[in-house]
């Protein structure tokens, strides 16, 4: 059995890719959006994971973090990067785009309100 296979048998999350989510409020409307993307690198004991977080622009690893398994309850996990990318493009990208568009519209309206129409 190879080392990656042995690690995966010890914990099924190891080597899986993930997306995390957050909620932001614009005006009185709450939006859910994709916050982080990354990969589970390994386990630390039975209740914590070492994860690599990837940059949204270039896709390279930007930081490693230790998170509790409990924190990962709402994350979405994928066997490989292709599955993660497909899920993001089909579903979760819409969430993030809606949030960003709402933020931009709110900021424009606020500038007009504060500075007057120009």
KAVEN-V270638 format. One record per residue. N is the residue number from 0. RES is the residue in one letter. SS is DSSP state (@ for helix, = for strand, . for the rest). BURIAL is b if it has 24 or more other ideal C-beta (glycine too) atoms within 12 Angstrom, else e. D_CENTER is the distance of its C-alpha to the mean C-alpha in Angstrom with 2 decimals. Layout:
# KAVEN-V270638
{{N	RES	SS	BURIAL	D_CENTER} {N	RES	SS	BURIAL	D_CENTER}}
This chain:
# KAVEN-V270638
{{0	X	.	e	31.62} {1	X	.	e	29.32} {2	X	@	e	27.24} {3	X	@	e	23.83} {4	X	@	e	25.45} {5	X	@	e	26.83} {6	X	@	e	23.55} {7	X	@	e	21.83} {8	X	@	e	24.85} {9	X	@	e	24.51} {10	X	.	b	20.94} {11	X	.	e	19.25} {12	X	.	b	15.66} {13	X	.	b	16.73} {14	X	.	b	15.88} {15	X	.	b	13.30} {16	X	=	b	10.06} {17	X	=	b	6.84} {18	X	=	b	3.66} {19	X	=	b	3.12} {20	X	=	b	5.22} {21	X	=	e	8.04} {22	X	=	e	11.52} {23	X	=	e	13.74} {24	X	=	e	17.43} {25	X	=	e	19.49} {26	X	.	e	23.11} {27	X	.	e	23.52} {28	X	=	e	20.67} {29	X	=	e	17.34} {30	X	=	b	14.28} {31	X	=	e	11.01} {32	X	=	b	8.21} {33	X	=	b	4.68} {34	X	=	e	3.81} {35	X	=	b	2.53} {36	X	=	b	4.13} {37	X	=	b	7.32} {38	X	=	b	10.38} {39	X	=	b	12.49} {40	X	=	b	15.60} {41	X	=	b	17.97} {42	X	=	b	19.25} {43	X	=	e	21.07} {44	X	.	e	23.57} {45	X	.	e	22.61} {46	X	.	e	20.16} {47	X	=	e	17.83} {48	X	=	b	15.60} {49	X	=	b	15.21} {50	X	=	b	11.84} {51	X	=	b	11.39} {52	X	=	b	8.53} {53	X	=	b	9.13} {54	X	.	e	10.24} {55	X	.	e	9.36} {56	X	.	e	13.14} {57	X	.	e	14.78} {58	X	.	e	12.33} {59	X	.	e	14.04} {60	X	=	e	13.14} {61	X	=	e	13.09} {62	X	=	e	13.27} {63	X	=	e	13.73} {64	X	=	b	13.24} {65	X	=	e	15.05} {66	X	=	b	13.51} {67	X	=	e	15.59} {68	X	@	b	15.36} {69	X	@	e	15.78} {70	X	@	e	12.54} {71	X	@	b	10.79} {72	X	.	e	12.77} {73	X	.	e	10.35} {74	X	.	b	7.68} {75	X	=	b	8.52} {76	X	=	b	10.31} {77	X	=	b	12.13} {78	X	.	e	15.42} {79	X	.	e	14.95} {80	X	@	e	13.17} {81	X	@	e	15.24} {82	X	@	e	14.07} {83	X	@	b	10.33} {84	X	@	e	11.57} {85	X	@	e	13.96} {86	X	@	b	11.73} {87	X	@	b	9.60} {88	X	@	e	13.05} {89	X	@	e	14.83} {90	X	@	e	12.88} {91	X	@	b	9.52} {92	X	@	e	10.74} {93	X	@	e	13.53} {94	X	@	b	11.67} {95	X	@	b	10.32} {96	X	@	e	13.79} {97	X	@	e	15.66} {98	X	@	b	14.22} {99	X	@	e	15.06} {100	X	@	e	18.41} {101	X	@	b	19.27} {102	X	@	e	18.67} {103	X	@	e	20.88} {104	X	@	e	23.52} {105	X	@	e	23.65} {106	X	@	e	24.12} {107	X	@	e	26.82} {108	X	@	e	28.58} {109	X	@	e	28.53} {110	X	@	e	30.05} {111	X	@	e	32.73} {112	X	@	e	33.45} {113	X	@	e	33.84} {114	X	@	e	35.50} {115	X	.	e	37.35} {116	X	.	e	37.29} {117	X	.	e	38.04}}
